[in-house]
């Protein structure tokens, strides 16, 4: 993300959430519509109450724009991405998930294919995001084995974590599953962990330092700009 932002001194973070991924070496303007999310931010890094589709900044107001794991929550992703492009003189950078790639993750492929259906319905395709930004390059992002973020693939080597209701509560797709699917899939996972079947299939992941995940960094370069 830092490399993609280049020399940008000022950055708008659209759909900023709690600010976990905001760089601390640049001037960041956070935009977040959820009062719950804004309340969890540091007092020294407040956010503007606004939606991605109507960023309250002038044209070319900042050097760069970023959006981290948020586009699938927007009411109108195309409009929000156009706003990122409008307010940023330089790069617009989006971290998102490739729904087709995440469907191959062992939790979904082996136990809960319904999660894949949920993600296909809510995630804009990576190509669509790139097109909405006016053209962009796409870079895959690997997940480290000790990743402390709570998204699903962060637990690729820690299958027992999915049996923890607290872990699942921090992941947005679970409430969207059809009735009964969550319990059925988790019961099957618990049985395979107890019998050793999961480790027979995927045990090598426990010692694998990185996982080639569905995370994608979409980088639209934008116009050149001068940094003071």
Secondary structure, DSSP 8 states (H G I E B T S, - for coil): -HHHHTT-SEEEEET-TT-TT--SSSEEEEE---HHHHHTS-TTS-EE---GGG--S-TT-BSEEEEES-GGGSS-HHHHHHHHHHHBSS-EEEEEE-HHHHTTSHIIIII-HHHHHHHHHHS--HHHHHHHTTS-EEEEEEEETT--S-SGGGGTT-GGGGG-HHHHHTSTTGGGS-TTHHHHHHHHHHHHHHHTHHHHHHGGGGG-SEEEEEEEEEEE--------
